[in-house]
Amino acid sequence: SSEENVLGLNSSFRNSLFYNRGKQKHSVTYSYLINNGKNLLSIGSQLVKNNSHQLQYTHLYQKSWLFNLFTKTIQTSLTSEDFAEKNYNLKGYQIAPKISYLFSKNTSLDFFYEIQNKENQIGNFETLTQNRLGTSFSYAGDKKITVNGEFSFYENKFTGDEFSSVGYQMLEGLQAGQNLVWKLLLQKNITQFLDVNLNYQGRKSETGNAIHTGNIQLRAYF
């Protein structure tokens, strides 16, 4: 096997404007983000550029219903010095409404929907229209236990080679067609100096078998 010497250069910029910040009463946040990264490898350099306009609206109704709308533009590109077939220039958008019911200050149930569109402006001009529908919950109990879970259904309408560099980027590791994704995070404080974390994730594609991953972490504080 060969070894590669990697040098990296990364820069990021974020600017946000707020209306009713933190009040959850017709609160609006606008953000503009820029992230650039360059990796210098022995096989050549790679330059990744990302920028996005983002708008988030939040409103709490009758102390129990929380409405949230998130939208963003997508513009990301990769330029490879020696592998032009890996290059891509993606443009698109995402719209994501969510409704949460707050049972208490520490317990909530969410229902969300997302639509995302991406189009490659170069190469084979791959396209993706992604619909995501799901639910999630969050619980923080009095006995120092926290549980978070999420279940999502994805429908990916993709044209192109999903196993290519740009295909993997556009699908974000999922596959074309229907996908199910679920995850569970549990944290429990055993004593004042000891806690345990359980992290489990699973996914199932339209044609493949279910994939399960998880880990358990025990942390001690001195």
KOLPA-401116 format. One record per atom (N, C-alpha, C): x, y, z; residue number from 1; atom name. Coordinates in nm, 3 decimals, decimal comma, m for minus. Each point is the difference from the previous one (the first is absolute). Layout:
BEGIN
        X        Y        Z  num  atomo
        X        Y        Z  NUM     CA
...
//
This chain:
BEGIN
        X        Y        Z  num  atomo
    0,084   m0,118    0,000    1      N
   m0,084    0,118    0,000    1     CA
    0,088    0,123    0,000    1      C
   m0,053    0,107   m0,057    2      N
    0,076    0,124   m0,008    2     CA
   m0,048    0,097    0,105    2      C
    0,087    0,086    0,044    3      N
   m0,033    0,101    0,099    3     CA
   m0,014    0,135   m0,069    3      C
   m0,093    0,083    0,053    4      N
   m0,025    0,131   m0,056    4     CA
    0,026    0,104    0,107    4      C
    0,071    0,104   m0,038    5      N
    0,020    0,114    0,088    5     CA
   m0,108    0,103   m0,030    5      C
   m0,077    0,035    0,101    6      N
   m0,114    0,087   m0,020    6     CA
    0,022    0,132    0,073    6      C
   m0,018    0,109   m0,073    7      N
   m0,003    0,133    0,058    7     CA
   m0,137    0,058   m0,026    7      C
   m0,059    0,066    0,098    8      N
   m0,135    0,052   m0,015    8     CA
   m0,006    0,149    0,028    8      C
   m0,086    0,065   m0,073    9      N
   m0,026    0,142    0,022    9     CA
   m0,151    0,019   m0,004    9      C
   m0,057    0,047    0,111   10      N
   m0,144    0,016    0,010   10     CA
   m0,034    0,141    0,048   10      C
   m0,106    0,053   m0,055   11      N
   m0,050    0,131    0,044   11     CA
   m0,152   m0,004    0,005   11      C
   m0,058    0,073    0,094   12      N
   m0,145    0,003    0,013   12     CA
   m0,045    0,139    0,043   12      C
   m0,120    0,035   m0,043   13      N
   m0,059    0,130    0,033   13     CA
   m0,149   m0,021    0,022   13      C
   m0,054    0,059    0,105   14      N
   m0,143   m0,007    0,028   14     CA
   m0,047    0,135    0,049   14      C
   m0,107    0,050   m0,059   15      N
   m0,060    0,126    0,041   15     CA
   m0,150   m0,020    0,017   15      C
   m0,055    0,043    0,113   16      N
   m0,142   m0,023    0,029   16     CA
   m0,068    0,129    0,042   16      C
   m0,126    0,012   m0,041   17      N
   m0,086    0,110    0,041   17     CA
   m0,122   m0,060    0,069   17      C
   m0,044    0,063    0,111   18      N
   m0,107   m0,057    0,081   18     CA
   m0,116    0,098    0,016   18      C
   m0,120   m0,059    0,014   19      N
   m0,119    0,075    0,040   19     CA
   m0,069   m0,078    0,111   19      C
   m0,023    0,061    0,115   20      N
   m0,057   m0,068    0,116   20     CA
    0,085   m0,120    0,041   20      C
    0,128    0,020    0,008   21      N
    0,092   m0,109    0,029   21     CA
   m0,030   m0,065    0,136   21      C
   m0,017   m0,132    0,000   22      N
   m0,019   m0,076    0,122   22     CA
   m0,137    0,010    0,063   22      C
   m0,093    0,075   m0,062   23      N
   m0,132    0,020    0,061   23     CA
   m0,103   m0,102   m0,045   23      C
    0,026   m0,071   m0,109   24      N
   m0,092   m0,098   m0,056   24     CA
   m0,137    0,061   m0,028   24      C
    0,000    0,127   m0,036   25      N
   m0,122    0,069   m0,039   25     CA
    0,025    0,068   m0,133   25      C
   m0,036   m0,068   m0,108   26      N
    0,030    0,048   m0,135   26     CA
    0,148    0,036   m0,014   26      C
    0,084   m0,088    0,051   27      N
    0,145    0,022   m0,005   27     CA
    0,053   m0,036   m0,139   27      C
    0,087    0,084   m0,052   28      N
    0,058   m0,021   m0,132   28     CA
    0,152    0,014    0,009   28      C
    0,070   m0,093   m0,062   29      N
    0,146    0,007   m0,007   29     CA
    0,043   m0,020   m0,145   29      C
    0,078    0,094   m0,050   30      N
    0,060   m0,014   m0,133   30     CA
    0,150   m0,016    0,017   30      C
    0,057   m0,099   m0,070   31      N
    0,144   m0,026    0,009   31     CA
    0,059   m0,018   m0,139   31      C
    0,123    0,046   m0,013   32      N
    0,076   m0,023   m0,123   32     CA
    0,129   m0,069    0,039   32      C
    0,027   m0,115   m0,062   33      N
    0,115   m0,081    0,037   33     CA
    0,090   m0,023   m0,120   33      C
    0,131    0,007    0,026   34      N
    0,101   m0,035   m0,100   34     CA
    0,101   m0,092    0,067   34      C
    0,027   m0,113   m0,065   35      N
    0,104   m0,093    0,047   35     CA
    0,084   m0,042   m0,120   35      C
    0,131    0,020    0,012   36      N
    0,093   m0,040   m0,105   36     CA
    0,109   m0,088    0,061   36      C
    0,036   m0,105   m0,072   37      N
    0,105   m0,088    0,047   37     CA
    0,087   m0,049   m0,114   37      C
    0,130   m0,005    0,024   38      N
    0,093   m0,050   m0,101   38     CA
    0,091   m0,102    0,064   38      C
    0,005   m0,119   m0,061   39      N
    0,088   m0,107    0,046   39     CA
    0,109   m0,022   m0,103   39      C
    0,124    0,005    0,045   40      N
    0,115   m0,023   m0,088   40     CA
    0,049   m0,143    0,023   40      C
   m0,023   m0,087   m0,098   41      N
    0,039   m0,140    0,009   41     CA
    0,116   m0,029   m0,093   41      C
    0,065   m0,115    0,022   42      N
    0,108   m0,041   m0,089   42     CA
   m0,054   m0,032   m0,140   42      C
   m0,132   m0,026   m0,009   43      N
   m0,061   m0,029   m0,130   43     CA
   m0,065    0,123   m0,061   43      C
    0,021    0,117    0,061   44      N
   m0,057    0,123   m0,052   44     CA
   m0,082    0,071    0,106   44      C
   m0,055    0,113   m0,036   45      N
   m0,077    0,079    0,096   45     CA
   m0,149   m0,012   m0,028   45      C
   m0,079    0,022    0,105   46      N
   m0,145    0,003   m0,010   46     CA
   m0,051    0,126    0,069   46      C
   m0,088    0,071   m0,068   47      N
   m0,057    0,123    0,053   47     CA
   m0,150   m0,016    0,012   47      C
   m0,053    0,019    0,121   48      N
   m0,143   m0,011    0,026   48     CA
   m0,052    0,137    0,043   48      C
   m0,109    0,043   m0,064   49      N
   m0,062    0,128    0,034   49     CA
   m0,148   m0,021    0,031   49      C
   m0,046    0,063    0,107   50      N
   m0,141   m0,005    0,038   50     CA
   m0,047    0,140    0,037   50      C
   m0,117    0,037   m0,046   51      N
   m0,065    0,120    0,053   51     CA
   m0,150   m0,020    0,000   51      C
   m0,067    0,066    0,094   52      N
   m0,142   m0,023    0,019   52     CA
   m0,066    0,121    0,063   52      C
   m0,118    0,035   m0,051   53      N
   m0,090    0,096    0,065   53     CA
   m0,103   m0,082    0,076   53      C
   m0,022    0,032    0,128   54      N
   m0,091   m0,078    0,083   54     CA
   m0,099    0,092    0,072   54      C
   m0,125   m0,044    0,009   55      N
   m0,105    0,077    0,067   55     CA
   m0,078   m0,094    0,090   55      C
   m0,015    0,039    0,127   56      N
   m0,074   m0,082    0,096   56     CA
   m0,106    0,084    0,071   56      C
   m0,122   m0,056    0,004   57      N
   m0,112    0,066    0,067   57     CA
   m0,051   m0,090    0,111   57      C
   m0,023    0,056    0,120   58      N
   m0,046   m0,078    0,114   58     CA
   m0,112    0,076    0,070   58      C
   m0,106   m0,075    0,038   59      N
   m0,110    0,062    0,074   59     CA
   m0,061   m0,102    0,095   59      C
   m0,018    0,040    0,127   60      N
   m0,061   m0,082    0,103   60     CA
   m0,146    0,041    0,017   60      C
   m0,090   m0,100   m0,013   61      N
   m0,143    0,028    0,006   61     CA
   m0,060   m0,068    0,123   61      C
   m0,061    0,077    0,088   62      N
   m0,067   m0,048    0,120   62     CA
    0,091   m0,087    0,087   62      C
    0,127    0,032    0,003   63      N
    0,100   m0,061    0,087   63     CA
    0,022   m0,150   m0,023   63      C
   m0,066   m0,058   m0,102   64      N
    0,014   m0,144   m0,022   64     CA
    0,040   m0,034   m0,142   64      C
   m0,038    0,082   m0,098   65      N
    0,028   m0,029   m0,140   65     CA
    0,111    0,093   m0,050   65      C
    0,107   m0,060   m0,047   66      N
    0,112    0,077   m0,052   66     CA
    0,010   m0,023   m0,151   66      C
   m0,013    0,107   m0,077   67      N
    0,008   m0,007   m0,145   67     CA
    0,136    0,050   m0,045   67      C
    0,062   m0,074   m0,090   68      N
    0,132    0,037   m0,049   68     CA
    0,006   m0,022   m0,151   68      C
    0,053    0,098   m0,070   69      N
    0,021   m0,011   m0,144   69     CA
    0,143    0,037   m0,031   69      C
    0,072   m0,091   m0,065   70      N
    0,140    0,024   m0,035   70     CA
    0,017   m0,015   m0,150   70      C
    0,062    0,097   m0,062   71      N
    0,029   m0,006   m0,143   71     CA
    0,146    0,038   m0,022   71      C
    0,059   m0,056   m0,104   72      N
    0,137    0,036   m0,033   72     CA
    0,028   m0,022   m0,147   72      C
    0,096    0,075   m0,052   73      N
    0,052   m0,026   m0,133   73     CA
    0,124   m0,088    0,014   73      C
    0,028   m0,077   m0,104   74      N
    0,113   m0,092   m0,001   74     CA
    0,091    0,035   m0,117   74      C
    0,126    0,024    0,030   75      N
    0,099    0,017   m0,106   75     CA
    0,132   m0,056    0,051   75      C
    0,041   m0,112   m0,058   76      N
    0,124   m0,065    0,043   76     CA
    0,072   m0,055   m0,122   76      C
    0,130    0,011    0,002   77      N
    0,080   m0,046   m0,114   77     CA
    0,128   m0,066    0,047   77      C
    0,049   m0,092   m0,082   78      N
    0,128   m0,064    0,024   78     CA
    0,081    0,007   m0,128   78      C
    0,125    0,044    0,014   79      N
    0,091    0,008   m0,114   79     CA
    0,124   m0,082    0,033   79      C
    0,021   m0,108   m0,075   80      N
    0,114   m0,089    0,020   80     CA
    0,104    0,029   m0,108   80      C
    0,124    0,016    0,043   81      N
    0,108    0,039   m0,093   81     CA
    0,027   m0,106   m0,105   81      C
   m0,001   m0,128    0,040   82      N
    0,040   m0,107   m0,091   82     CA
   m0,112   m0,097   m0,036   82      C
   m0,118    0,014    0,062   83      N
   m0,111   m0,091   m0,027   83     CA
   m0,124    0,082   m0,033   83      C
   m0,004    0,048   m0,124   84      N
   m0,110    0,087   m0,043   84     CA
   m0,135   m0,071    0,006   84      C
    0,000   m0,135   m0,010   85      N
   m0,127   m0,071    0,004   85     CA
   m0,067    0,007    0,137   85      C
    0,076    0,039    0,105   86      N
   m0,058    0,016    0,133   86     CA
   m0,061    0,137    0,022   86      C
    0,026    0,093   m0,091   87      N
   m0,046    0,137    0,019   87     CA
   m0,152    0,009   m0,006   87      C
   m0,054    0,090    0,079   88      N
   m0,143    0,029   m0,007   88     CA
   m0,026    0,144    0,044   88      C
   m0,114    0,050   m0,040   89      N
   m0,045    0,134    0,039   89     CA
   m0,150   m0,007    0,023   89      C
   m0,039   m0,015    0,126   90      N
   m0,140   m0,024    0,033   90     CA
   m0,070    0,130    0,039   90      C
   m0,122    0,014   m0,049   91      N
   m0,086    0,109    0,041   91     CA
   m0,137   m0,058    0,035   91      C
   m0,064    0,059    0,099   92      N
   m0,130   m0,051    0,039   92     CA
   m0,059    0,077    0,116   92      C
   m0,100   m0,064    0,064   93      N
   m0,070    0,064    0,111   93     CA
   m0,060   m0,106    0,090   93      C
   m0,037    0,043    0,121   94      N
   m0,068   m0,088    0,095   94     CA
   m0,109    0,080    0,070   94      C
   m0,118   m0,062    0,017   95      N
   m0,110    0,059    0,075   95     CA
   m0,043   m0,103    0,104   95      C
   m0,004    0,041    0,129   96      N
   m0,022   m0,097    0,107   96     CA
   m0,091    0,058    0,108   96      C
   m0,132   m0,024   m0,009   97      N
   m0,090    0,037    0,110   97     CA
   m0,003   m0,108    0,108   97      C
   m0,023    0,042    0,124   98      N
   m0,007   m0,093    0,113   98     CA
   m0,099    0,050    0,103   98      C
   m0,078   m0,092    0,056   99      N
   m0,094    0,030    0,108   99     CA
    0,039   m0,083    0,121   99      C
    0,013    0,065    0,114  100      N
    0,037   m0,069    0,124  100     CA
   m0,109    0,021    0,104  100      C
   m0,034   m0,109    0,071  101      N
   m0,091    0,012    0,114  101     CA
    0,083   m0,014    0,127  101      C
   m0,007    0,102    0,086  102      N
    0,079    0,004    0,122  102     CA
   m0,083   m0,051    0,117  102      C
    0,027   m0,122    0,043  103      N
   m0,072   m0,055    0,116  103     CA
    0,043    0,071    0,128  103      C
    0,126    0,035    0,005  104      N
    0,055    0,073    0,114  104     CA
    0,125    0,071   m0,049  104      C
    0,070    0,061    0,093  105      N
    0,122    0,072   m0,036  105     CA
    0,106   m0,094   m0,056  105      C
   m0,004   m0,127    0,042  106      N
    0,106   m0,094   m0,036  106     CA
   m0,047   m0,115   m0,089  106      C
   m0,126    0,002   m0,043  107      N
   m0,053   m0,110   m0,080  107     CA
   m0,076    0,055   m0,120  107      C
    0,035   m0,049   m0,119  108      N
   m0,065    0,049   m0,121  108     CA
   m0,011   m0,111   m0,104  108      C
   m0,098    0,016   m0,089  109      N
   m0,021   m0,091   m0,112  109     CA
   m0,008    0,084   m0,127  109      C
    0,080   m0,037   m0,101  110      N
    0,010    0,079   m0,122  110     CA
   m0,051   m0,078   m0,120  110      C
   m0,059    0,075   m0,094  111      N
   m0,037   m0,054   m0,131  111     CA
    0,059    0,094   m0,106  111      C
    0,074   m0,055   m0,096  112      N
    0,069    0,087   m0,094  112     CA
   m0,009   m0,055   m0,142  112      C
    0,018    0,092   m0,094  113      N
    0,003   m0,034   m0,143  113     CA
    0,109    0,087   m0,064  113      C
    0,076   m0,059   m0,091  114      N
    0,103    0,075   m0,071  114     CA
   m0,006   m0,034   m0,149  114      C
    0,017    0,101   m0,080  115      N
    0,022   m0,023   m0,143  115     CA
    0,131    0,066   m0,037  115      C
    0,081   m0,073   m0,074  116      N
    0,133    0,049   m0,038  116     CA
    0,024   m0,028   m0,148  116      C
    0,053    0,097   m0,068  117      N
    0,030   m0,013   m0,142  117     CA
    0,145    0,038   m0,025  117      C
    0,071   m0,085   m0,075  118      N
    0,139    0,027   m0,035  118     CA
    0,021   m0,030   m0,148  118      C
    0,077    0,085   m0,067  119      N
    0,033   m0,022   m0,140  119     CA
    0,148    0,027   m0,021  119      C
    0,068   m0,095   m0,065  120      N
    0,140    0,019   m0,035  120     CA
    0,008    0,082   m0,129  120      C
    0,079    0,107    0,004  121      N
    0,007    0,091   m0,114  121     CA
    0,105   m0,040   m0,103  121      C
    0,079   m0,104    0,030  122      N
    0,106   m0,043   m0,092  122     CA
   m0,004   m0,152   m0,014  122      C
    0,092   m0,055   m0,079  123      N
    0,012   m0,146   m0,014  123     CA
   m0,122   m0,063   m0,061  123      C
   m0,060   m0,096    0,072  124      N
   m0,117   m0,072   m0,049  124     CA
   m0,132    0,062    0,044  124      C
    0,006    0,116    0,063  125      N
   m0,119    0,078    0,038  125     CA
   m0,099   m0,085    0,081  125      C
    0,051   m0,063    0,104  126      N
   m0,084   m0,081    0,087  126     CA
   m0,104    0,088    0,073  126      C
   m0,116   m0,059    0,030  127      N
   m0,104    0,073    0,071  127     CA
   m0,055   m0,085    0,115  127      C
   m0,045    0,067    0,105  128      N
   m0,061   m0,068    0,114  128     CA
   m0,118    0,081    0,051  128      C
   m0,114   m0,067    0,016  129      N
   m0,113    0,056    0,074  129     CA
   m0,026   m0,095    0,117  129      C
    0,016    0,053    0,120  130      N
   m0,011   m0,083    0,120  130     CA
   m0,117    0,048    0,086  130      C
   m0,089   m0,094    0,035  131      N
   m0,107    0,025    0,094  131     CA
    0,029   m0,079    0,127  131      C
   m0,009    0,068    0,114  132      N
    0,024   m0,065    0,128  132     CA
   m0,117    0,029    0,094  132      C
   m0,052   m0,105    0,061  133      N
   m0,112    0,011    0,093  133     CA
    0,036   m0,077    0,125  133      C
   m0,024    0,061    0,117  134      N
    0,040   m0,073    0,120  134     CA
   m0,052    0,059    0,128  134      C
    0,040   m0,064    0,108  135      N
   m0,038    0,043    0,134  135     CA
    0,119   m0,020    0,094  135      C
    0,006    0,079    0,104  136      N
    0,106   m0,013    0,099  136     CA
   m0,056    0,037    0,137  136      C
    0,072   m0,042    0,103  137      N
   m0,044    0,034    0,136  137     CA
    0,122    0,027    0,087  137      C
   m0,024    0,074    0,106  138      N
    0,105    0,033    0,095  138     CA
   m0,058   m0,006    0,141  138      C
    0,071   m0,068    0,090  139      N
   m0,047   m0,015    0,137  139     CA
    0,117    0,015    0,095  139      C
   m0,016    0,085    0,100  140      N
    0,099    0,016    0,106  140     CA
   m0,071   m0,018    0,133  140      C
    0,026   m0,113    0,067  141      N
   m0,072   m0,034    0,121  141     CA
    0,065    0,055    0,126  141      C
   m0,074   m0,012    0,110  142      N
    0,049    0,048    0,129  142     CA
    0,109   m0,090    0,056  142      C
    0,006   m0,126   m0,050  143      N
    0,097   m0,094    0,052  143     CA
    0,130    0,003   m0,080  143      C
    0,031    0,117   m0,052  144      N
    0,125    0,022   m0,073  144     CA
    0,016   m0,094   m0,118  144      C
   m0,109   m0,015   m0,075  145      N
    0,002   m0,081   m0,122  145     CA
   m0,052    0,085   m0,116  145      C
    0,069   m0,009   m0,114  146      N
   m0,037    0,075   m0,119  146     CA
   m0,012   m0,098   m0,117  146      C
   m0,111    0,012   m0,074  147      N
   m0,024   m0,087   m0,114  147     CA
   m0,039    0,085   m0,120  147      C
    0,065   m0,024   m0,114  148      N
   m0,034    0,066   m0,125  148     CA
   m0,012   m0,106   m0,109  148      C
   m0,104    0,010   m0,080  149      N
   m0,020   m0,096   m0,107  149     CA
   m0,054    0,067   m0,125  149      C
    0,022   m0,066   m0,115  150      N
   m0,046    0,057   m0,128  150     CA
   m0,024   m0,113   m0,100  150      C
   m0,107    0,016   m0,078  151      N
   m0,031   m0,095   m0,107  151     CA
   m0,033    0,079   m0,125  151      C
    0,065   m0,033   m0,114  152      N
   m0,018    0,076   m0,123  152     CA
   m0,023   m0,093   m0,118  152      C
   m0,088    0,042   m0,090  153      N
   m0,020   m0,067   m0,127  153     CA
    0,048    0,094   m0,110  153      C
    0,092   m0,049   m0,085  154      N
    0,055    0,078   m0,111  154     CA
   m0,049   m0,057   m0,132  154      C
   m0,034    0,087   m0,092  155      N
   m0,024   m0,039   m0,138  155     CA
    0,096    0,081   m0,087  155      C
    0,098   m0,068   m0,060  156      N
    0,103    0,065   m0,080  156     CA
   m0,023   m0,027   m0,148  156      C
   m0,039    0,103   m0,073  157      N
   m0,013   m0,011   m0,145  157     CA
    0,129    0,054   m0,060  157      C
    0,088   m0,093   m0,040  158      N
    0,136    0,036   m0,040  158     CA
    0,026   m0,046   m0,143  158      C
    0,061    0,086   m0,078  159      N
    0,046   m0,038   m0,134  159     CA
    0,152    0,013   m0,003  159      C
    0,068   m0,108   m0,041  160      N
    0,145   m0,002   m0,002  160     CA
    0,052   m0,126    0,065  160      C
    0,130   m0,006    0,022  161      N
    0,065   m0,114    0,063  161     CA
    0,010    0,027    0,149  161      C
   m0,080   m0,072    0,080  162      N
   m0,003    0,026    0,143  162     CA
    0,129   m0,041    0,071  162      C
    0,084   m0,081   m0,065  163      N
    0,125   m0,044    0,061  163     CA
    0,119    0,087   m0,040  163      C
   m0,025    0,105   m0,077  164      N
    0,107    0,092   m0,036  164     CA
    0,025    0,099    0,114  164      C
    0,105    0,079   m0,014  165      N
    0,034    0,099    0,101  165     CA
   m0,113    0,101    0,020  165      C
   m0,053    0,051   m0,110  166      N
   m0,108    0,098    0,011  166     CA
   m0,129   m0,066    0,046  166      C
   m0,024   m0,126   m0,040  167      N
   m0,118   m0,071    0,045  167     CA
   m0,002   m0,019    0,150  167      C
    0,114   m0,039    0,057  168      N
    0,011   m0,018    0,145  168     CA
   m0,023    0,133    0,072  168      C
    0,055    0,108   m0,056  169      N
   m0,016    0,131    0,060  169     CA
   m0,145    0,045   m0,002  169      C
   m0,068   m0,019   m0,112  170      N
   m0,138    0,046   m0,012  170     CA
   m0,096   m0,081    0,087  170      C
    0,023   m0,132    0,007  171      N
   m0,087   m0,088    0,077  171     CA
    0,038   m0,006    0,148  171      C
    0,115    0,056    0,035  172      N
    0,048    0,005    0,138  172     CA
    0,005   m0,139    0,063  172      C
    0,051   m0,095   m0,078  173      N
    0,020   m0,135    0,051  173     CA
   m0,119   m0,092   m0,013  173      C
   m0,117    0,052   m0,037  174      N
   m0,118   m0,084   m0,021  174     CA
   m0,001   m0,053   m0,143  174      C
   m0,105   m0,074   m0,037  175      N
   m0,011   m0,055   m0,134  175     CA
   m0,122    0,056   m0,070  175      C
    0,000   m0,012   m0,132  176      N
   m0,116    0,043   m0,078  176     CA
   m0,121   m0,084    0,038  176      C
   m0,119    0,057   m0,015  177      N
   m0,121   m0,071    0,038  177     CA
   m0,038    0,030    0,144  177      C
   m0,062   m0,098    0,064  178      N
   m0,052    0,018    0,135  178     CA
    0,102   m0,046    0,104  178      C
    0,013    0,079    0,106  179      N
    0,090   m0,032    0,111  179     CA
   m0,071    0,027    0,132  179      C
    0,029   m0,086    0,098  180      N
   m0,045    0,022    0,137  180     CA
    0,123    0,021    0,087  180      C
   m0,004    0,100    0,087  181      N
    0,111    0,031    0,090  181     CA
   m0,056    0,023    0,140  181      C
    0,058   m0,062    0,099  182      N
   m0,045    0,020    0,138  182     CA
    0,121    0,006    0,093  182      C
   m0,017    0,068    0,111  183      N
    0,110    0,011    0,096  183     CA
   m0,054    0,024    0,140  183      C
    0,080   m0,041    0,098  184      N
   m0,037    0,013    0,140  184     CA
    0,124    0,034    0,081  184      C
   m0,013    0,101    0,085  185      N
    0,110    0,041    0,089  185     CA
   m0,053    0,002    0,142  185      C
    0,067   m0,073    0,088  186      N
   m0,039   m0,006    0,140  186     CA
    0,119    0,035    0,087  186      C
   m0,023    0,090    0,095  187      N
    0,106    0,039    0,094  187     CA
   m0,054   m0,010    0,141  187      C
    0,075   m0,063    0,088  188      N
   m0,043   m0,020    0,139  188     CA
    0,114    0,031    0,094  188      C
   m0,026    0,085    0,098  189      N
    0,097    0,028    0,105  189     CA
   m0,015   m0,107    0,108  189      C
    0,100   m0,086    0,013  190      N
   m0,005   m0,108    0,099  190     CA
    0,030    0,054    0,138  190      C
    0,107    0,075    0,011  191      N
    0,035    0,070    0,125  191     CA
    0,043    0,141   m0,036  191      C
    0,040    0,074    0,098  192      N
    0,048    0,136   m0,023  192     CA
    0,126    0,001   m0,085  192      C
    0,073   m0,110    0,001  193      N
    0,128   m0,006   m0,069  193     CA
    0,001   m0,098   m0,118  193      C
   m0,115   m0,061   m0,031  194      N
   m0,001   m0,104   m0,102  194     CA
   m0,129    0,008   m0,082  194      C
    0,013   m0,002   m0,132  195      N
   m0,119   m0,007   m0,086  195     CA
    0,026   m0,095   m0,118  195      C
   m0,109   m0,044   m0,062  196      N
    0,006   m0,094   m0,110  196     CA
   m0,079    0,056   m0,117  196      C
    0,052   m0,020   m0,122  197      N
   m0,065    0,045   m0,122  197     CA
   m0,019   m0,118   m0,094  197      C
   m0,121   m0,014   m0,052  198      N
   m0,032   m0,102   m0,099  198     CA
   m0,043    0,070   m0,129  198      C
    0,070   m0,029   m0,110  199      N
   m0,029    0,063   m0,130  199     CA
   m0,025   m0,111   m0,102  199      C
   m0,120    0,001   m0,057  200      N
   m0,037   m0,103   m0,096  200     CA
   m0,058    0,066   m0,125  200      C
    0,041   m0,048   m0,118  201      N
   m0,052    0,050   m0,127  201     CA
   m0,027   m0,118   m0,093  201      C
   m0,103    0,015   m0,081  202      N
   m0,032   m0,103   m0,097  202     CA
   m0,051    0,063   m0,128  202      C
    0,012   m0,074   m0,110  203      N
   m0,052    0,048   m0,128  203     CA
   m0,031   m0,119   m0,090  203      C
   m0,095    0,021   m0,089  204      N
   m0,043   m0,105   m0,092  204     CA
   m0,031    0,064   m0,134  204      C
    0,066   m0,048   m0,105  205      N
   m0,026    0,049   m0,135  205     CA
   m0,105   m0,087   m0,067  205      C
   m0,041    0,042   m0,118  206      N
   m0,106   m0,071   m0,071  206     CA
    0,044   m0,139   m0,043  206      C
    0,127   m0,016   m0,032  207      N
    0,049   m0,128   m0,052  207     CA
    0,097   m0,072    0,094  207      C
    0,053    0,068    0,099  208      N
    0,101   m0,060    0,087  208     CA
   m0,057   m0,044    0,134  208      C
    0,083   m0,071    0,076  209      N
   m0,037   m0,044    0,133  209     CA
    0,014    0,116    0,100  209      C
   m0,064   m0,015    0,112  210      N
    0,011    0,102    0,106  210     CA
    0,141    0,000    0,057  210      C
    0,050    0,119    0,028  211      N
    0,134    0,017    0,057  211     CA
   m0,016    0,062    0,139  211      C
    0,062   m0,064    0,099  212      N
   m0,011    0,046    0,139  212     CA
    0,139    0,037    0,051  212      C
    0,011    0,113    0,064  213      N
    0,126    0,042    0,062  213     CA
   m0,032    0,057    0,137  213      C
    0,094   m0,016    0,091  214      N
   m0,023    0,053    0,134  214     CA
    0,126   m0,006    0,084  214      C
   m0,002    0,073    0,108  215      N
    0,112   m0,004    0,094  215     CA
   m0,049    0,038    0,139  215      C
    0,072   m0,049    0,099  216      N
   m0,027    0,032    0,140  216     CA
    0,125    0,066    0,057  216      C
   m0,020    0,109    0,070  217      N
    0,113    0,075    0,056  217     CA
   m0,024    0,021    0,149  217      C
    0,098   m0,031    0,078  218      N
   m0,004    0,019    0,145  218     CA
    0,102    0,106    0,037  218      C
   m0,046    0,108    0,064  219      N
    0,090    0,111    0,032  219     CA
    0,006    0,022    0,150  219      C
    0,123    0,018    0,048  220      N
    0,022    0,029    0,142  220     CA
    0,061    0,139    0,014  220      C
   m0,044    0,075    0,099  221      N
    0,050    0,135    0,025  221     CA
    0,083    0,000    0,128  221      C
    0,118    0,056   m0,011  222      N
    0,090    0,005    0,114  222     CA
    0,019    0,143    0,049  222      C
//
